[in-house]
Amino acid sequence: MKMFSVEIKKNRHKSINDQNSLDYNIELSNKIRMLKKEKNAVILSHYYQSPEIQELADYLGDSLYLAKCASKVNQDIIILAGVKFMAETAKIINPSKKVLLPDINAGCSLADSCPPYEFKKFISNYPDAIIVSYINCSAEIKALSDIVCTSTNAKKIIESIPLNKKIIFAPDKNLGNYLIKETGRELILWNGSCMVHEAFSLDKIIQLAKENPNAKFIAHPESTSPILKIANFIGSTSGLLQFVQKDKSKSYIVATESGILHEMQKKCPDKFFIPAPVEDENCSCSECSFMKLNTLEKLYYCLKEEKPEINLNNQIILQSKIAIDRMLAVN
C-alpha cells in the first residue's frame, strides 16, 4: 500500500511537470507568433523538426519545397528551422533577406562528409564531367557544382544530362547508387553518407515486418542498398508523405528521420506509422541530432535577437546560385 502511494505521488509530480512544460510551450509559441508579425518574418520548417516547431511554420516541407519558398519570400526575415545547408540555400536564393538559423551548430553529417578542399581535388581528376551535387551539402560544394538536385528531383536532373557526358554525383553514395539503378547511368560517386539513414538495422526491420505483416515498408533513398532492396516504396521525404496519403494500406514502417511521422499522422489520422528501428540498442528510432538542436526556446531567442544570422561570401552566393537556378529551371 505504501509503494502504491509513492507511485501516485510520482505520477502526480510527472503530470504537473508535463503541464508546466505544455503551458511554457504554448506561451513561447504565442510570443513567437507576435514577434514574427512585429518583425515581418517568415518561418520555413523542415519535416524533421520537432512537432511544436512544425506547427509554427508558415511553410513546412522538404528541401526542394523550402528552396522554392525561399525564392518567393517577401518578408524581411527568413527563419530556417532546419540545418545549416538549408539556411545557406535560402540565403543563396534570396540574398537580400536576413536569414536566421535557431542553432548555428545545426549542421549535417552528410554535408560534413564532403570537405570543399578534398572535393575540389577529387573533381580535378574528371575535368570533363558534369558535377551534380545533392542539396545536402555546403555552399562551397554547391559553388563547385554545375547543377544541384534534391531527392525529389534527382532522377529528373540526372536524366536531363546528355548521355555522352560523364557525371560526378556528390556527396551521398547511397542516393548515388540508387540513381544508378533508376537511370541506368554511370555515376562517379563521392564517398559520403548520412549517419541517420545509415543507422537502420536490416535485421530489426525484417523482424518488425514479421510482427506487422500488414505494414508496408517505405524508405528514403539515402538509406543503404540492403534497406532499399526490401522496401515496398522508395521516395523522398515529400514522396513518402504523398505515398501514405494515396496508398490504401493502414500501417507503415517508415525508414527516414522520425520527425516526418508527425505530419504523416496529421494527414492520415486513421493510419498507423512505425519508425524503422536502428542498430543502437539505446534508441528505438532514427532521429537527426542536428535537426533536433533547434528548439522552441532557441527559435524564440533567434527571432527576438535576430541571430544567429547566415552570411555568405558574395562570390560563393553567385557561383552556387547558378547551380541552384539550373535545378529550379529543370524542375
LINJO-V184408 format. One record per residue. N is the residue number from 1. RES is the residue in one small letter. SS is DSSP state (helix for helix, strand for strand, loop for the rest). NEAR is the number of other ideal C-beta (glycine too) atoms within 8 Angstrom. Layout:
N;RES;SS;NEAR  N;RES;SS;NEAR
//
This chain:
1;m;loop;4  2;k;helix;5  3;m;helix;6  4;f;helix;7  5;s;helix;8  6;v;helix;8  7;e;helix;8  8;i;helix;8  9;k;helix;8  10;k;helix;8  11;n;helix;8  12;r;helix;8  13;h;helix;8  14;k;helix;8  15;s;helix;8  16;i;helix;8  17;n;helix;8  18;d;helix;8  19;q;helix;8  20;n;helix;8  21;s;helix;8  22;l;helix;8  23;d;helix;8  24;y;helix;8  25;n;helix;10  26;i;helix;8  27;e;helix;8  28;l;helix;11  29;s;helix;12  30;n;helix;8  31;k;helix;9  32;i;helix;14  33;r;helix;9  34;m;helix;8  35;l;helix;12  36;k;helix;11  37;k;helix;7  38;e;helix;6  39;k;loop;10  40;n;loop;7  41;a;strand;12  42;v;strand;11  43;i;strand;13  44;l;strand;17  45;s;strand;13  46;h;strand;15  47;y;loop;16  48;y;loop;10  49;q;loop;14  50;s;loop;10  51;p;helix;7  52;e;helix;9  53;i;helix;14  54;q;helix;14  55;e;helix;7  56;l;helix;13  57;a;loop;12  58;d;loop;5  59;y;strand;11  60;l;strand;8  61;g;strand;10  62;d;loop;13  63;s;helix;14  64;l;helix;14  65;y;helix;10  66;l;helix;17  67;a;helix;15  68;k;helix;9  69;c;helix;11  70;a;helix;14  71;s;helix;9  72;k;helix;6  73;v;loop;11  74;n;loop;3  75;q;loop;9  76;d;loop;7  77;i;strand;14  78;i;strand;15  79;i;strand;15  80;l;strand;14  81;a;strand;14  82;g;loop;15  83;v;loop;13  84;k;helix;13  85;f;helix;13  86;m;helix;13  87;a;helix;14  88;e;helix;12  89;t;helix;16  90;a;helix;17  91;k;helix;14  92;i;helix;14  93;i;helix;11  94;n;loop;11  95;p;loop;9  96;s;loop;3  97;k;loop;12  98;k;strand;8  99;v;strand;14  100;l;strand;16  101;l;loop;15  102;p;loop;13  103;d;loop;10  104;i;loop;6  105;n;loop;6  106;a;loop;13  107;g;loop;9  108;c;loop;11  109;s;helix;11  110;l;helix;16  111;a;helix;15  112;d;helix;8  113;s;loop;9  114;c;loop;15  115;p;loop;6  116;p;helix;10  117;y;helix;6  118;e;helix;8  119;f;helix;14  120;k;helix;9  121;k;helix;8  122;f;helix;10  123;i;helix;11  124;s;loop;7  125;n;loop;6  126;y;loop;9  127;p;loop;5  128;d;loop;5  129;a;loop;11  130;i;strand;10  131;i;strand;12  132;v;strand;17  133;s;strand;16  134;y;strand;16  135;i;loop;14  136;n;loop;11  137;c;loop;13  138;s;loop;11  139;a;helix;13  140;e;helix;8  141;i;helix;15  142;k;helix;17  143;a;helix;11  144;l;loop;12  145;s;loop;13  146;d;loop;7  147;i;strand;13  148;v;strand;14  149;c;strand;13  150;t;loop;14  151;s;loop;15  152;t;loop;11  153;n;loop;11  154;a;helix;14  155;k;helix;9  156;k;helix;9  157;i;helix;13  158;i;helix;15  159;e;helix;8  160;s;loop;6  161;i;loop;11  162;p;loop;4  163;l;loop;5  164;n;loop;3  165;k;loop;9  166;k;loop;9  167;i;strand;14  168;i;strand;15  169;f;strand;15  170;a;strand;18  171;p;loop;15  172;d;strand;14  173;k;helix;11  174;n;helix;16  175;l;helix;13  176;g;helix;13  177;n;helix;10  178;y;helix;12  179;l;helix;15  180;i;helix;11  181;k;helix;7  182;e;helix;7  183;t;helix;9  184;g;loop;5  185;r;loop;11  186;e;loop;6  187;l;strand;11  188;i;strand;9  189;l;strand;10  190;w;loop;12  191;n;loop;6  192;g;strand;10  193;s;loop;13  194;c;loop;12  195;m;loop;8  196;v;loop;12  197;h;loop;15  198;e;loop;10  199;a;loop;10  200;f;strand;16  201;s;loop;9  202;l;helix;9  203;d;helix;6  204;k;helix;11  205;i;helix;16  206;i;helix;9  207;q;helix;8  208;l;helix;13  209;a;helix;12  210;k;helix;7  211;e;helix;6  212;n;loop;10  213;p;loop;6  214;n;loop;6  215;a;loop;13  216;k;strand;10  217;f;strand;13  218;i;strand;15  219;a;strand;15  220;h;loop;13  221;p;loop;14  222;e;loop;13  223;s;loop;14  224;t;loop;9  225;s;helix;8  226;p;helix;7  227;i;helix;13  228;l;helix;13  229;k;helix;6  230;i;loop;10  231;a;loop;12  232;n;loop;5  233;f;strand;10  234;i;strand;9  235;g;loop;12  236;s;loop;12  237;t;helix;15  238;s;helix;13  239;g;helix;10  240;l;helix;16  241;l;helix;13  242;q;helix;9  243;f;helix;11  244;v;helix;14  245;q;helix;8  246;k;helix;5  247;d;loop;8  248;k;loop;2  249;s;loop;9  250;k;loop;6  251;s;strand;12  252;y;strand;14  253;i;strand;15  254;v;strand;15  255;a;strand;15  256;t;loop;15  257;e;loop;12  258;s;loop;10  259;g;loop;15  260;i;helix;14  261;l;helix;10  262;h;helix;10  263;e;helix;11  264;m;helix;15  265;q;helix;10  266;k;helix;7  267;k;helix;9  268;c;loop;10  269;p;loop;6  270;d;loop;4  271;k;loop;12  272;f;strand;7  273;f;strand;12  274;i;strand;11  275;p;strand;11  276;a;loop;16  277;p;loop;10  278;v;strand;12  279;e;loop;7  280;d;loop;6  281;e;loop;4  282;n;loop;3  283;c;loop;8  284;s;loop;5  285;c;loop;9  286;s;loop;15  287;e;loop;11  288;c;loop;11  289;s;loop;6  290;f;loop;11  291;m;helix;15  292;k;helix;9  293;l;helix;11  294;n;loop;15  295;t;loop;10  296;l;helix;13  297;e;helix;7  298;k;helix;11  299;l;helix;16  300;y;helix;12  301;y;helix;8  302;c;helix;14  303;l;helix;15  304;k;helix;7  305;e;helix;6  306;e;loop;10  307;k;loop;6  308;p;loop;9  309;e;strand;8  310;i;loop;13  311;n;loop;4  312;l;loop;11  313;n;loop;5  314;n;helix;6  315;q;helix;7  316;i;helix;12  317;i;helix;13  318;l;helix;8  319;q;helix;11  320;s;helix;14  321;k;helix;11  322;i;helix;8  323;a;helix;15  324;i;helix;14  325;d;helix;8  326;r;helix;11  327;m;helix;15  328;l;helix;10  329;a;helix;6  330;v;helix;10  331;n;loop;7
//
